[in-house]
């Protein structure tokens, strides 16, 4: 999955988890605070993302620094690219 498609899927996933936010207004720079997510909401969001995107947020220090949608997109993108080496042509 390319990064653009992944980003779109993650944004749609996040939009499905937040209330009273127009999905069209969510982008990489959207902060958890502006989305109305408190710390417990963030934890639940990451647990759900692990299941949906088949990743594990095991780097506690990195996860604690997540402040916006782009942080999740970058982490999932990096993790998936490390787990799935590019096919040789």
Rosetta blueprint (number, residue, H / E / L):
1 X L
2 X L
3 X H
4 X H
5 X H
6 X H
7 X H
8 X H
9 X H
10 X H
11 X H
12 X H
13 X H
14 X H
15 X H
16 X H
17 X H
18 X L
19 X L
20 X L
21 X L
22 X L
23 X H
24 X H
25 X H
26 X L
27 X L
28 X L
29 X L
30 X L
31 X E
32 X L
33 X L
34 X L
35 X L
36 X L
37 X L
38 X L
39 X H
40 X H
41 X H
42 X H
43 X H
44 X H
45 X H
46 X H
47 X H
48 X H
49 X H
50 X H
51 X H
52 X H
53 X H
54 X L
55 X L
56 X L
57 X L
58 X L
59 X L
60 X H
61 X H
62 X H
63 X H
64 X H
65 X L
66 X L
67 X L
68 X E
69 X H
70 X H
71 X H
72 X H
73 X H
74 X H
75 X H
76 X H
77 X H
78 X H
79 X H
80 X H
81 X H
82 X H
83 X H
84 X L
85 X L
86 X L
87 X L
88 X L
89 X L
